[in-house]
Each structure stands twice: as C-alpha cells, then as structure tokens.
Amino acid sequence: MFYQSYFKNLYYTSSQNGFIGLFTIANSNQVWVSLPLNSVNPTCAVCEFWKTMSATDLALAAKSSNLSWAPWNIGKQIATGPYRSMSTPFVPVTRPWYVQAAKSVPTNISVQYTSPYLFLKGIPGISANVPVFDKSGSLQGVIATDIPFSDIQSNLVNYLQTPNAFMYVFTADGTLVGNTINETLVLPNGSLKTIYAMEHVVMLQVAKYIQSLVSQNQTLQSLASPATYFENNGYLFQLRMMDSAPYFFIVNGAPKTDYTLRIDEMFNSLQSTLDGTVGTVIELTAGIFVLVVVASCFLIYFGIAKPLKVWTDVMVQAADYDFDAIKNFKRRGNFISELNEIEVAFFEMIAKFATAISSNKAITQRSGAVVSKASSQNTVSASPDKSVA
C-alpha cells in the first residue's frame, strides 16, 4: 500500500493484525510496521526490508507483534535504513480506532472519531478511522490517523476575537480536549483531565455554570443546538456542538466589557466615517447649488426673458401697424409648455389682428375710391345749372 501524502501520521491495519504506518516525528519521516502474530517468512511489500533485522529480532517481532521502524523516503517510497525493534508489544486489532471501525457495516461506511485516549507514547488525543471492505463485504482492514490534543489546542488561539476572550473544547463526558491557555491535559496520575480540573478560573467557572444547567433536566445537546449565548458573572459565552463530531463541544466567550469596547471602537469609526461623509455631501451640495443657479439663469433667460422681449417687440410693431417683421419672424417654440401655448396663442392673435388690419385697410381704400368717384360725378352734373343761370 502506497501513501502519496500525509500530515503527521497515517496508518493501516489488516484484519490479520498486520500494521504499517507513516509518521513524522521531529521532522523525520519514519515507517512503522508490525508483523501479524506467528507469521513466518513475511512476503508483504515492505517486509523485504526486514532482511536487515537479525533472525532473533525478526522472530521476536513475529511472536510478540512488536513494532519496528525505519527511516522512510516519501518520494521513492522506500526505507532508507535498517529496521529497528521498538521493543513495544503492539496488537493493532485491540486499539480503540480498530475496534470502533470494525463495528461498521459495508452499507454504511463513514469516518468515525474515537473517544479521547492515550496513544502509545502517552500522548492524549483521538483517532479518525474508516473501515475497508472487499467486494463480498468482508472487513479487510482499517485506515486511521491520530489527532493529538496538542494540535487542537495550539490552533484554538487563532479563533479568539477580543483581548480577553477564551475558548475550550471538551467531550460529552467532560474530558478536556484543549483550551486557549495550553494547560496540560494529563493529570499526574496519568488520567485525562476533565473540564472541572481546569486551571483557568473563568473557564472553570463557566464549566460549572453549564453543569448547573445540565442538572436542571437539560442536556448538552439541547443547550448547544442551536448555538446559544449565555451570561454569567459579567461574561458572555456560547456553547456549540461540532457538526462533524457531535460528541465534541466548544465554549467560547469573553467579558462583556470586551464587547463594549468593540462597540465604542465601532462608534468612533462610524462617527469618523459620518464626518467625512457629511463633508463630502456639503461639497457636493455647494457644487449642485452653483449648477442649479447657473441652470436657472439659463432657463429664465432663454425660456422667459428672451421670449417676452420678442413678444414686446412684436406688440410695438403691431401698434404701429408694421407687420413686415412679423411676417419674417420664425417662431422657435418654448420648452416651457405653458409659455409655448401662450406664444402660439399670441402669434395667432397677432396674425388675425394683422389680417383684420389688412382687410380693413383694403375696405377703406375701396370706400375712398368710390367716394372720390361719386364726388367727381356730382361736380360734372352741377356745371350746366351754373351756365343756365
């Protein structure tokens, strides 16, 4: 079996109790192996490198299933040195991660996490595991990886959001997985520490407060789903349950004053932003005011003043019966609808007035001609009378 990449560790145990794992220890890559009990002349892919072991060590490894290790080259996928016995009896199929995965069924395969326990070297942590079945549904082995609590604990500080914030992770039975002060997770007697033995006074106080809520006929699951905020002795905190591993719980919180300070910072930031915005608005308003004044002057001149002057000139000319300029005048219209209507009516009135004046003038001229002709005729008729006299 080949491992292309891994983080910290990755290992596989066969159902016959054979074990192979890749580990990174002190920046050194190592391969760990153990033979199935009572195996003779092993033929596995890595077992050929055991030729460097003495016959005594090889017999001991097969008899007691001791772990052995060798330096490992990831790129070439080979051991680069002799295998050395750890003199550590190791029966993989009895380890928590194997026992848990072996209970799975082929129709429901998923990654599982063990309860907290101590690894071979006494390091507390959990293991993630997944079973491997063949086509017939028979268990062939288990792939697993260790997750030391130290890795979890070192990452918790990255999620703190205020100066005095705190966070800790624990299991449903109260086992401490890690907290943000990186305190030791193993008691002097070798047992795992619980949250009720934490050194951090505030976190211990919060843990006891949550326990008091649980004792009131509530459960951790009901308190954490959905995530809920609590307040106790001047602290705000939240209890959450991990979605991917619902038996792990996270508590994060901070003094209420931390949130008050952040609100003050937000207020000051908003005030500064508001001041800048108001200044910008004032500048824009001043600019818009100037534009409005200029536009108003433009509209008043071309929309009102100039048309009124034209109308006045037309009226003066009309008063003197001078309609020549009016005939040559081309009305351009007005973009102010009311003035445009007045202009249309005005020029229609002037046109009718001019027509009426012209008609009246023509009538007057014809009447004058008739009167003149009649006078001439009357003068001719009167002449004989004078001669007779």
Residue pairs with C-beta under 8 A, 6 or more apart in sequence:
1 12
1 20
1 45
2 77
3 10
3 22
3 74
3 77
5 74
6 22
6 24
6 145
7 24
7 145
8 23
8 24
8 145
8 146
8 148
8 151
9 21
9 22
9 23
9 24
9 145
9 146
10 21
10 22
10 143
10 144
10 145
11 19
11 20
11 21
11 22
11 23
11 32
11 143
11 144
11 145
12 19
12 20
12 21
12 132
12 141
12 142
12 143
12 144
13 19
13 92
13 93
13 95
13 98
13 141
13 142
13 144
14 36
14 140
14 141
15 93
15 138
15 139
15 140
15 141
16 36
17 34
17 36
17 37
17 65
17 91
17 92
17 93
18 33
18 34
18 35
18 36
18 39
18 44
18 92
19 32
19 33
19 34
19 67
19 90
19 92
20 31
20 32
20 33
20 44
20 46
21 31
21 32
21 33
22 29
22 30
22 31
22 32
22 72
22 74
23 29
23 30
23 31
23 32
24 30
28 71
29 71
29 72
29 73
29 74
30 69
30 70
30 71
30 72
31 46
31 69
31 70
31 71
31 72
31 79
32 67
32 68
32 69
33 46
33 47
33 50
33 67
33 68
33 69
33 83
34 61
34 65
34 66
34 67
34 68
34 90
34 92
35 42
35 47
35 61
35 62
35 65
36 62
36 65
37 62
37 63
37 65
37 91
38 62
38 63
39 62
40 62
42 50
42 62
46 79
49 70
49 78
49 79
49 82
49 83
50 58
50 61
50 68
50 83
52 82
52 83
53 61
53 68
53 82
53 83
53 85
57 68
57 85
60 66
60 85
61 68
61 85
64 89
65 89
65 90
65 91
65 92
66 85
66 86
66 87
66 88
66 89
66 90
67 85
67 86
67 88
67 90
67 120
68 83
68 84
68 85
68 86
69 83
69 84
69 86
70 79
70 80
70 81
70 82
70 83
70 84
71 79
71 80
71 81
72 78
72 79
72 80
73 79
73 80
88 120
90 120
92 98
93 99
93 102
95 127
96 114
96 115
96 117
96 127
97 114
97 127
97 128
97 129
97 142
97 144
98 129
98 142
98 144
100 112
100 114
100 129
101 112
101 129
101 130
101 131
101 142
101 144
102 131
102 139
102 142
104 110
104 112
104 131
106 133
106 137
109 130
109 131
109 133
110 130
111 128
111 129
111 130
112 128
112 129
112 130
113 126
113 127
113 128
113 129
113 147
113 245
113 247
113 248
114 126
114 127
114 128
114 129
115 126
115 171
115 173
115 175
115 247
116 124
116 125
116 126
116 149
116 171
116 175
116 177
116 192
117 124
117 125
117 126
117 127
118 124
118 186
118 190
118 192
119 125
119 146
119 148
122 186
122 190
123 148
123 149
123 150
124 148
124 149
124 185
124 186
124 192
125 146
125 147
125 148
125 149
125 150
125 151
126 146
126 147
126 149
126 177
127 144
127 145
127 146
127 147
128 144
128 145
128 147
129 142
129 143
129 144
129 145
130 142
130 143
130 144
131 139
131 141
131 142
132 139
132 140
132 141
132 142
132 143
133 139
133 140
134 140
149 177
149 178
149 185
150 178
150 185
152 169
152 177
152 178
153 177
153 178
153 179
153 182
153 185
154 182
156 167
156 168
156 169
156 178
156 179
156 180
157 180
159 167
159 252
160 166
160 167
160 180
160 252
161 254
162 254
162 258
162 259
162 261
162 262
163 258
164 254
164 255
164 257
164 258
165 180
165 252
165 253
165 254
165 258
166 179
166 180
166 181
166 200
166 202
166 203
166 252
166 253
166 254
167 179
167 180
167 250
167 251
167 252
167 253
168 176
168 177
168 178
168 179
168 180
168 195
168 198
168 200
168 203
168 207
168 250
168 251
169 176
169 177
169 178
169 179
169 248
169 249
169 250
169 251
170 176
170 177
170 194
170 195
170 207
170 248
170 249
170 251
171 177
171 247
171 248
171 249
172 220
172 247
172 249
174 194
174 195
174 196
175 192
175 193
175 194
175 195
176 185
176 192
176 193
176 194
176 195
176 197
176 198
177 185
177 248
178 185
179 198
179 200
179 203
181 199
181 200
181 203
183 193
183 198
183 199
183 200
184 193
185 192
185 193
186 192
186 193
187 193
187 197
195 203
195 204
195 207
196 204
196 207
196 208
196 211
198 204
198 207
202 235
203 251
205 232
205 233
205 235
206 232
206 235
206 237
206 251
206 253
207 251
209 230
209 232
210 220
210 223
210 230
210 239
210 251
213 223
213 230
214 220
214 223
220 239
220 241
220 249
221 241
221 246
223 239
224 239
224 240
224 241
224 249
225 241
227 238
227 239
227 240
227 241
228 238
228 239
229 236
229 237
229 238
230 236
230 237
230 238
230 239
231 256
234 255
234 256
234 257
235 253
235 254
235 255
235 256
236 253
236 254
236 255
236 256
236 259
237 251
237 252
237 253
237 254
238 251
238 252
238 253
239 249
239 250
239 251
240 249
240 250
240 251
240 252
241 248
241 249
241 250
242 248
242 249
242 250
299 336
303 334
303 335
303 336
303 339
304 336
304 339
307 334
307 339
307 343
310 329
311 343
311 346
313 325
314 325
314 326
314 329
314 346
314 347
314 350
315 350
317 323
317 325
317 326
318 326
318 350
318 353
318 354
321 357
323 354
323 357
323 358
326 350
326 351
326 354
331 343
331 344
331 347
333 340
333 343
334 340
334 343
